[in-house]
């Protein structure tokens, strides 16, 4: 039985100091999968922020077909308000599990890295998750991804194990309480 936190209506946008984390709703994701025109969610996409991540979009569409209530926990565009264009994405892999655990995933386009977008987006998501029932935060990171390893360590995460991901290979698993 999956832990199902209570929350008000799905939050279309989570705001941080510089960013809007814009929910890519089911209709938008389905249009992406079907290669149809995308609904306007208020941002531009000149850098193709989901390029190379079609597998992630397909997974999320399948999740939503099974459990539409997961929508607010899934894919969001990272949009710096000053730019008005997506520079990456952030998401939880699912709604909180029976432990209240959520695992984050994120990607920032190479041209926009080293500007603090991943850290700010992750912090915004973690705060939102804490307000909506999550109790444990998780991040699984390749041992060669030094920027992400530094980010989670700075955010107070501790290593709790390792795992082999079918797509990404060896990952170090980090957790921290909300």
NUVEX-86266 format. One record per residue (C-alpha): chain; y, x negated, z negated; residue number from 0. Coordinates in steps of 0.001 Angstrom, whole numbers, plus 500000, padded with zeros to 6 digits. Each point is the difference from the previous one (the first is absolute). Last residue first. Layout:
NUVEX-86266
  mol      yy      xx      zz  seq
    A       Y       X       Z  NUM
...
end
This chain:
NUVEX-86266
  mol      yy      xx      zz  seq
    A  516068  487359  494516  177
    A  497201  497744  498808  176
    A  499323  496903  502055  175
    A  497412  499053  502548  174
    A  499137  497174  502385  173
    A  497032  499638  502359  172
    A  499662  496771  501994  171
    A  498860  500721  503532  170
    A  497341  498397  502203  169
    A  499684  501518  503477  168
    A  502839  502073  501489  167
    A  498146  502630  502032  166
    A  496785  500671  498065  165
    A  501675  498993  496733  164
    A  498062  497608  497773  163
    A  500937  500256  496352  162
    A  501420  497901  497186  161
    A  500724  500670  496359  160
    A  502472  501084  497318  159
    A  502945  497731  500859  158
    A  503112  500921  498044  157
    A  503055  501910  501211  156
    A  503350  499435  498316  155
    A  502382  500613  502933  154
    A  500477  496227  500437  153
    A  496229  499691  500443  152
    A  500067  502805  502545  151
    A  502756  498361  502068  150
    A  498603  496466  499804  149
    A  496642  501160  501362  148
    A  501796  501950  502720  147
    A  502003  496927  501108  146
    A  496931  497703  499769  145
    A  497726  502027  502272  144
    A  497135  497467  500206  143
    A  498004  501512  497108  142
    A  500088  503330  501861  141
    A  501402  502749  497816  140
    A  498702  503100  498245  139
    A  502719  501816  498024  138
    A  499388  502476  497192  137
    A  502165  502171  497736  136
    A  498515  501872  497038  135
    A  501322  503184  498351  134
    A  500973  502173  502957  133
    A  501196  503491  499096  132
    A  503064  500756  502088  131
    A  502735  498098  498151  130
    A  497861  496860  500026  129
    A  499377  500388  503727  128
    A  503749  500213  500708  127
    A  500627  496818  498009  126
    A  497165  498230  501842  125
    A  501278  501180  503394  124
    A  503516  498752  499312  123
    A  498669  496690  498695  122
    A  497864  499605  503137  121
    A  502959  500752  502292  120
    A  502228  497521  498159  119
    A  497380  497264  500087  118
    A  499169  500584  503673  117
    A  503687  500120  501015  116
    A  501007  496829  498162  115
    A  501634  498337  503009  114
    A  497241  497455  500639  113
    A  498553  502093  502842  112
    A  502051  501989  502513  111
    A  499104  498229  503267  110
    A  496334  499900  498936  109
    A  499752  503806  499660  108
    A  499330  501025  496405  107
    A  496581  501214  498941  106
    A  498908  501887  496948  105
    A  496953  501136  498052  104
    A  499900  501341  496473  103
    A  497012  501011  497924  102
    A  500243  502956  497627  101
    A  498114  500314  496726  100
    A  500075  503120  497787   99
    A  496574  499043  498704   98
    A  498422  502994  501806   97
    A  501755  498960  503227   96
    A  503727  500206  500724   95
    A  500892  501249  503504   94
    A  498784  497799  502817   93
    A  500472  496583  501624   92
    A  503576  499937  498777   91
    A  502566  499392  502655   90
    A  502708  497698  501321   89
    A  501295  499483  503511   88
    A  502130  497580  501950   87
    A  503523  499334  501281   86
    A  500923  503570  500928   85
    A  503517  500488  501303   84
    A  503122  501477  498425   83
    A  501424  496521  499504   82
    A  502140  500431  496856   81
    A  497484  502528  498618   80
    A  497177  497433  500154   79
    A  497022  502062  501207   78
    A  496472  499293  498762   77
    A  497895  502700  501671   76
    A  497628  501859  497694   75
    A  496252  500484  500239   74
    A  497990  501665  497233   73
    A  500565  501265  496472   72
    A  502121  503005  501003   71
    A  497254  501197  502400   70
    A  497062  499947  497577   69
    A  500106  503787  499590   68
    A  498831  500383  503613   67
    A  496457  499037  498923   66
    A  497327  499758  502722   65
    A  502301  500100  503041   64
    A  502481  497926  498001   63
    A  497462  497222  499474   62
    A  499122  499976  503713   61
    A  503693  499723  500922   60
    A  500346  497143  497472   59
    A  497089  498083  501494   58
    A  501390  500453  503542   57
    A  503424  498712  498888   56
    A  498416  496927  498395   55
    A  497933  499287  503129   54
    A  503180  500257  502110   53
    A  501473  497101  498027   52
    A  500612  497448  502772   51
    A  503443  501421  500691   50
    A  500973  502327  497166   49
    A  503577  498676  499737   48
    A  500522  500142  503775   47
    A  503083  497723  499869   46
    A  502485  502479  501506   45
    A  498975  502788  497608   44
    A  503016  502162  499175   43
    A  500305  502165  496889   42
    A  500639  503659  499172   41
    A  496510  501487  499899   40
    A  500075  501150  503627   39
    A  496562  501338  500973   38
    A  498064  497532  502146   37
    A  499375  500744  503668   36
    A  496237  500092  500604   35
    A  497619  497027  499920   34
    A  497350  502189  498270   33
    A  499771  497597  497043   32
    A  503798  499827  499698   31
    A  500307  503803  500321   30
    A  497400  500344  497237   29
    A  501946  497613  497767   28
    A  503259  501903  500528   27
    A  498365  503377  499337   26
    A  498260  498670  496873   25
    A  503190  498631  498512   24
    A  501322  496467  500336   23
    A  501906  499952  496718   22
    A  503203  497961  500209   21
    A  500424  497145  497539   20
    A  503802  499741  500146   19
    A  501176  496575  499011   18
    A  502941  498107  498540   17
    A  500000  500889  496279   16
    A  496855  502093  500208   15
    A  499578  503502  501395   14
    A  496673  501792  500385   13
    A  500138  502366  502944   12
    A  497945  503063  500930   11
    A  499059  500685  496410   10
    A  497133  502449  499949    9
    A  500906  503118  498023    8
    A  499706  499654  496233    7
    A  497410  497776  498477    6
    A  496760  500420  498129    5
    A  497466  497254  499955    4
    A  496578  500527  501570    3
    A  497410  497677  498505    2
    A  497093  500001  502461    1
    A  496712  501509  498931    0
end
